[in-house]
Amino acid sequence: MNNFTIKCYINTLSQIVRKPGKFFSKIPEDLEIKFPFVFLIISCIISSCIVFLTQTQDNSFLKTGIYFINSIGMVFIAAGFSYALMTMFMKKRVTFTRFFSIYVFSTGVTVLVSWISFCIWMIELWKWWLIGTGMIKNFGFKKSHTIILLASSVLISVLFFWSLLLAFDALKKI
């Protein structure tokens, strides 16, 4: 997983889609962040291009840019919250690079179809299932611990963004 090519991208994508458990169990402990991050960037570029091509409004460049930044940024936020919870409450320790790579690979696959608005709930569930599969197969987490960790991460993320919305709403009134 050192040299990244388009063939490598397509192979990685097909492995995650066809046999995610097998793919995640083979992620090496010394994986560098470069490979998963390039995988995510390519997926987000493809998805953003599709979003741009399907936009009919005048400010489609702006919306596409926001979509691209959101696609990448949410991986950092979700992995960060989840990693913080894992380090506080679980006995197993995993490097952030390995932990982050599970989120990146899972999001890299699902972002390719997340632009389809009526599929968003199904795609989000699939992404979280892929993340959970990665944690179980690569880190050796118990299923119950993984479910609790992911549910807590989602809850904290929702509360975080809800708090931000309330803060922005209060600032608008000033």
LUMTI-536234 format. One record per residue (C-alpha): residue in one letter; z, x, y. Coordinates in nm, 4 decimals. Layout:
BEGIN
rec res = a, w = Z, u = X, v = Y
...
// end
This chain:
BEGIN
rec res = m, w = 0.0000, u = 0.0000, v = 0.0000
rec res = n, w = -0.0551, u = 0.2916, v = 0.2374
rec res = n, w = -0.4205, u = 0.2616, v = 0.3401
rec res = f, w = -0.5054, u = -0.0791, v = 0.4767
rec res = t, w = -0.8586, u = -0.2133, v = 0.4332
rec res = i, w = -1.0129, u = -0.5583, v = 0.4422
rec res = k, w = -1.0377, u = -0.5435, v = 0.0631
rec res = c, w = -0.6651, u = -0.4685, v = 0.0511
rec res = y, w = -0.6003, u = -0.7638, v = 0.2846
rec res = i, w = -0.7988, u = -1.0022, v = 0.0645
rec res = n, w = -0.6342, u = -0.8687, v = -0.2538
rec res = t, w = -0.2879, u = -0.9099, v = -0.1024
rec res = l, w = -0.3703, u = -1.2600, v = 0.0158
rec res = s, w = -0.5023, u = -1.3673, v = -0.3241
rec res = q, w = -0.2061, u = -1.2149, v = -0.5082
rec res = i, w = 0.0426, u = -1.4015, v = -0.2897
rec res = v, w = -0.1435, u = -1.7302, v = -0.3324
rec res = r, w = -0.2034, u = -1.6971, v = -0.7087
rec res = k, w = 0.1169, u = -1.5303, v = -0.8310
rec res = p, w = 0.3736, u = -1.4984, v = -0.5532
rec res = g, w = 0.6630, u = -1.4117, v = -0.7843
rec res = k, w = 0.4705, u = -1.1243, v = -0.9374
rec res = f, w = 0.3532, u = -1.0017, v = -0.5969
rec res = f, w = 0.7005, u = -1.0070, v = -0.4412
rec res = s, w = 0.8605, u = -0.8382, v = -0.7427
rec res = k, w = 0.6225, u = -0.5435, v = -0.6969
rec res = i, w = 0.6998, u = -0.4740, v = -0.3309
rec res = p, w = 0.8400, u = -0.1198, v = -0.3299
rec res = e, w = 1.1784, u = -0.0427, v = -0.1789
rec res = d, w = 1.0291, u = 0.2288, v = 0.0418
rec res = l, w = 0.7556, u = 0.0087, v = 0.1887
rec res = e, w = 0.6707, u = 0.1046, v = 0.5444
rec res = i, w = 0.6533, u = -0.1730, v = 0.8033
rec res = k, w = 0.2940, u = -0.0823, v = 0.8940
rec res = f, w = 0.1240, u = -0.2491, v = 0.5958
rec res = p, w = 0.2963, u = -0.5895, v = 0.6192
rec res = f, w = 0.2647, u = -0.5926, v = 0.9978
rec res = v, w = -0.1114, u = -0.5225, v = 0.9876
rec res = f, w = -0.1421, u = -0.7986, v = 0.7256
rec res = l, w = 0.0355, u = -1.0388, v = 0.9634
rec res = i, w = -0.1739, u = -0.9339, v = 1.2645
rec res = i, w = -0.5002, u = -0.9923, v = 1.0770
rec res = s, w = -0.3829, u = -1.3332, v = 0.9542
rec res = c, w = -0.2724, u = -1.4322, v = 1.3043
rec res = i, w = -0.6023, u = -1.3165, v = 1.4556
rec res = i, w = -0.7992, u = -1.5222, v = 1.2023
rec res = s, w = -0.5795, u = -1.8263, v = 1.2585
rec res = s, w = -0.5943, u = -1.7859, v = 1.6378
rec res = c, w = -0.9736, u = -1.7621, v = 1.6278
rec res = i, w = -0.9850, u = -2.0884, v = 1.4348
rec res = v, w = -0.7513, u = -2.2475, v = 1.6901
rec res = f, w = -0.9713, u = -2.1209, v = 1.9725
rec res = l, w = -1.2877, u = -2.2566, v = 1.8100
rec res = t, w = -1.1314, u = -2.5994, v = 1.7617
rec res = q, w = -0.9972, u = -2.6296, v = 2.1189
rec res = t, w = -1.1861, u = -2.8524, v = 2.3610
rec res = q, w = -0.9657, u = -2.8145, v = 2.6681
rec res = d, w = -1.0317, u = -2.5923, v = 2.9691
rec res = n, w = -0.7343, u = -2.3632, v = 2.9084
rec res = s, w = -0.8119, u = -2.2855, v = 2.5444
rec res = f, w = -0.7733, u = -1.9083, v = 2.5987
rec res = l, w = -0.4177, u = -1.9600, v = 2.7209
rec res = k, w = -0.3286, u = -2.1942, v = 2.4338
rec res = t, w = -0.4808, u = -1.9547, v = 2.1819
rec res = g, w = -0.2820, u = -1.6651, v = 2.3280
rec res = i, w = 0.0391, u = -1.8649, v = 2.3123
rec res = y, w = -0.0392, u = -1.9637, v = 1.9526
rec res = f, w = -0.0987, u = -1.5967, v = 1.8597
rec res = i, w = 0.2232, u = -1.4737, v = 2.0232
rec res = n, w = 0.4192, u = -1.7611, v = 1.8689
rec res = s, w = 0.2776, u = -1.6868, v = 1.5230
rec res = i, w = 0.4011, u = -1.3294, v = 1.5387
rec res = g, w = 0.7183, u = -1.3885, v = 1.7376
rec res = m, w = 0.8568, u = -1.6561, v = 1.5072
rec res = v, w = 0.8480, u = -1.4108, v = 1.2172
rec res = f, w = 1.0743, u = -1.1738, v = 1.4096
rec res = i, w = 1.3095, u = -1.4541, v = 1.5140
rec res = a, w = 1.3347, u = -1.6133, v = 1.1681
rec res = a, w = 1.3730, u = -1.2801, v = 0.9878
rec res = g, w = 1.6266, u = -1.1633, v = 1.2451
rec res = f, w = 1.8495, u = -1.4702, v = 1.2115
rec res = s, w = 1.8227, u = -1.4621, v = 0.8336
rec res = y, w = 1.8903, u = -1.0877, v = 0.8118
rec res = a, w = 2.1957, u = -1.1228, v = 1.0360
rec res = l, w = 2.3316, u = -1.3987, v = 0.8112
rec res = m, w = 2.2624, u = -1.1939, v = 0.4990
rec res = t, w = 2.4444, u = -0.8884, v = 0.6326
rec res = m, w = 2.7430, u = -1.0975, v = 0.7431
rec res = f, w = 2.7930, u = -1.3127, v = 0.4346
rec res = m, w = 2.6222, u = -1.1643, v = 0.1280
rec res = k, w = 2.7337, u = -0.8725, v = -0.0839
rec res = k, w = 2.3805, u = -0.7431, v = -0.1481
rec res = r, w = 2.2272, u = -0.5169, v = 0.1123
rec res = v, w = 1.8565, u = -0.4812, v = 0.1773
rec res = t, w = 1.6846, u = -0.2748, v = 0.4443
rec res = f, w = 1.5438, u = -0.4735, v = 0.7334
rec res = t, w = 1.1948, u = -0.3400, v = 0.6578
rec res = r, w = 1.1980, u = -0.4860, v = 0.3071
rec res = f, w = 1.3584, u = -0.8070, v = 0.4268
rec res = f, w = 1.1107, u = -0.8409, v = 0.7123
rec res = s, w = 0.8149, u = -0.7758, v = 0.4794
rec res = i, w = 0.9012, u = -1.0864, v = 0.2750
rec res = y, w = 0.8851, u = -1.2964, v = 0.5914
rec res = v, w = 0.5670, u = -1.1242, v = 0.7078
rec res = f, w = 0.3753, u = -1.1689, v = 0.3834
rec res = s, w = 0.4866, u = -1.5325, v = 0.3515
rec res = t, w = 0.3916, u = -1.6133, v = 0.7093
rec res = g, w = 0.0683, u = -1.4145, v = 0.6856
rec res = v, w = -0.0518, u = -1.6469, v = 0.4127
rec res = t, w = 0.0672, u = -1.9747, v = 0.5586
rec res = v, w = -0.0458, u = -1.9077, v = 0.9165
rec res = l, w = -0.4052, u = -1.9235, v = 0.7943
rec res = v, w = -0.3728, u = -2.2987, v = 0.7428
rec res = s, w = -0.0899, u = -2.3807, v = 0.9841
rec res = w, w = -0.3349, u = -2.4718, v = 1.2614
rec res = i, w = -0.4111, u = -2.7965, v = 1.0747
rec res = s, w = -0.1655, u = -3.0272, v = 1.2485
rec res = f, w = -0.1287, u = -3.2900, v = 0.9757
rec res = c, w = -0.0375, u = -3.0200, v = 0.7205
rec res = i, w = 0.2396, u = -2.8540, v = 0.9208
rec res = w, w = 0.5329, u = -2.9895, v = 0.7175
rec res = m, w = 0.3738, u = -2.8988, v = 0.3867
rec res = i, w = 0.2814, u = -2.5518, v = 0.5122
rec res = e, w = 0.6306, u = -2.4870, v = 0.6503
rec res = l, w = 0.7874, u = -2.5880, v = 0.3193
rec res = w, w = 0.5427, u = -2.3616, v = 0.1374
rec res = k, w = 0.6300, u = -2.0702, v = 0.3700
rec res = w, w = 1.0039, u = -2.1124, v = 0.3102
rec res = w, w = 0.9443, u = -2.1430, v = -0.0642
rec res = l, w = 0.7458, u = -1.8168, v = -0.0542
rec res = i, w = 1.0257, u = -1.6474, v = 0.1407
rec res = g, w = 1.2829, u = -1.7720, v = -0.1098
rec res = t, w = 1.0670, u = -1.6563, v = -0.4001
rec res = g, w = 1.0402, u = -1.3145, v = -0.2380
rec res = m, w = 1.4163, u = -1.2883, v = -0.1929
rec res = i, w = 1.4843, u = -1.3870, v = -0.5516
rec res = k, w = 1.2141, u = -1.1681, v = -0.7070
rec res = n, w = 1.2441, u = -0.8602, v = -0.4868
rec res = f, w = 1.6093, u = -0.8527, v = -0.3864
rec res = g, w = 1.7604, u = -1.0153, v = -0.6943
rec res = f, w = 1.9355, u = -1.2866, v = -0.4926
rec res = k, w = 2.0675, u = -1.5891, v = -0.6791
rec res = k, w = 1.8759, u = -1.9113, v = -0.6195
rec res = s, w = 2.1816, u = -2.0858, v = -0.4769
rec res = h, w = 2.2510, u = -1.7992, v = -0.2344
rec res = t, w = 1.8871, u = -1.7932, v = -0.1294
rec res = i, w = 1.8807, u = -2.1672, v = -0.0618
rec res = i, w = 2.2024, u = -2.1469, v = 0.1419
rec res = l, w = 2.0723, u = -1.8449, v = 0.3359
rec res = l, w = 1.7383, u = -2.0095, v = 0.4159
rec res = a, w = 1.8929, u = -2.3465, v = 0.5057
rec res = s, w = 2.1426, u = -2.1715, v = 0.7346
rec res = s, w = 1.8631, u = -1.9700, v = 0.8961
rec res = v, w = 1.6573, u = -2.2811, v = 0.9629
rec res = l, w = 1.9613, u = -2.4602, v = 1.1049
rec res = i, w = 2.0481, u = -2.1703, v = 1.3354
rec res = s, w = 1.6850, u = -2.1449, v = 1.4491
rec res = v, w = 1.6734, u = -2.5165, v = 1.5292
rec res = l, w = 2.0028, u = -2.4985, v = 1.7181
rec res = f, w = 1.8870, u = -2.1885, v = 1.9059
rec res = f, w = 1.5638, u = -2.3502, v = 2.0258
rec res = w, w = 1.7384, u = -2.6774, v = 2.1012
rec res = s, w = 1.9845, u = -2.4856, v = 2.3187
rec res = l, w = 1.6947, u = -2.3135, v = 2.4955
rec res = l, w = 1.5298, u = -2.6497, v = 2.5649
rec res = l, w = 1.8532, u = -2.7876, v = 2.7077
rec res = a, w = 1.8954, u = -2.4757, v = 2.9243
rec res = f, w = 1.5374, u = -2.4974, v = 3.0560
rec res = d, w = 1.5812, u = -2.8667, v = 3.1247
rec res = a, w = 1.8976, u = -2.7938, v = 3.3223
rec res = l, w = 1.7186, u = -2.5201, v = 3.5181
rec res = k, w = 1.4374, u = -2.7606, v = 3.6116
rec res = k, w = 1.6922, u = -2.9942, v = 3.7712
rec res = i, w = 1.8281, u = -2.7212, v = 3.9963
// end
